[in-house]
Amino acid sequence: MARTHHTSGGEPSQRMLRVAELIRHAMSDLLSRGEILDPVLEKHVVTVPNVRMSPDLKLATIYVMPLGGQDAKEVIEALDRNKKFLRGEIARRVNLKFSPDLRFRQDEGFDASSKIDAILNSPKVRQDLAREDDEGST
């Protein structure tokens, strides 16, 4: 009988979520303490909003975003340069049978939420919302 790592909707398993959160915390800690000796990373504040694990827990996709969204490409390149060090540090902090390979990606969630905010604050949407309020109060 095969063991499934995903629930029926293709959602990650509890174990995948738990390991991803442990790796996110370890990565955030490494970045906030300045333990990565790289000139690009030393001049940026980098957040780690999300980590996704592969079902076999052998690949961690770490989503990062520099504060203000500036120089995201350079930050990801710097993280890639330091991948070996980061993998070793994460393995030391997170007790797993195998240390996962690390892959870094820019988090697109900040851009999406900014676009949604801009749309909701646009004059056209404000006009439509004001019209609904007027119709509802009469």
N, C-alpha and C positions, 0 to 999 in steps of 0.2 A: 504494500500500500504506500503510495507516494504522500509525502508530507507537503502540505501547501504553506507557503510563506505569506500569502496574501489572503485577505478575506474575499468574499464573493464579489465585491464591487471593485476589485483591483487595488484595494487600499493596502497600505503597508501593515505588516503584523505588529503586535505589541512589542516584540523583541526588536524589530527593525527600528521602531520609533524610539525605544529606550536607548539603544546603542547610538542612534543618530543624535539624541539629546546629550548623551555623555560626551560624544565627540565634539558637539557644538560648544559645550561648556569648556572642554579642554582647549579647543582652538581659540575661543574668546579669551581665556586666561592667558595663553601664550602671547596673543596680540596685545592685550591690555598691559601686561607686565614688561613689554618691550624685550622679550627673550630672543627674538629673531633679529640677528645682527645683519640688517640690510638697509642701506641708505634710503631706499624708496619707502620701506615700511616704517622706518624711524620718523619720517616726516608726515605720516598719515595716521589718522584714527580710523580703524577699520572695524566694522561690525560684521557679525556672523548671524544673520537672521534665520538661516535654515541649513540643515544638513539632511541629505537623503541617502539611505543605504540601499545597496543592491540586496536582493532576497538572500543571497549566500553570505552577506556581510563582508564581502571581500573588496568592495569598492564604496568609498564614501565620496559623494558629490557635495562639496562645501560651497555654499552660496555666500558671497561676501559683497560688501559695499563700503567704499571709503566715505567718510563723512562728507556730505555735500555732493557726493557722486563724482568728484573730480578725480581724474587720473585712474579710473577703474582698470583700464587695460594694463597700465604699468604696475599697479598693485597685484593683479593676477599673475603677471609675468614674474614679479618678485617672489610671490608665494610658490610658483612653480620652480623657481631656482632653489628654493629652500625646502622642497618637498621631502627630501631624504631626512633632514633634521626634524621636520614637523611630524613625519610618520613615526620616527623613533620616540619623540616626546609624547605623542598621543598614545602610542603603545604602552609607554611607561605609566601614563596616567589612567588609561582605561584598560581594565583587565579583560582582555579578549584572547581567545586561542590563537588567532591570527591577526596581525595588524593590517587593516585594510589599506589598499592603494588609495591615494588621495587625488581628487580632481577638483579644480577650482573653477567656479563660474560666477559671473556677475549676477547679483540678485536683481531681477526685473520688477519685483514687487513695488519698490519705491517709485519707479517710473510710472507704473500702472496707477498707483494711488494718486500720484500727482496729476495725471491726466484726468482721473475721475473727479478730483477736487476742482480742477480748472473747468470741467464741463458743468459741474453742479453750481459753480459760482459765476457762470457766464450770464450775461444779461438776458438772453432768450429763455434760459431755464428759470431764472428769477422771475421773469415776467409771467411765465406759465404757472409757477407756484403761487404768485400773488393773485392771479386770476382764479385759481382753484380755491384759495382762501376766501376771496370775495363771494364766489358762488356758494360756498359752504355756509357762510354766515347769513345769507338772505333767506 
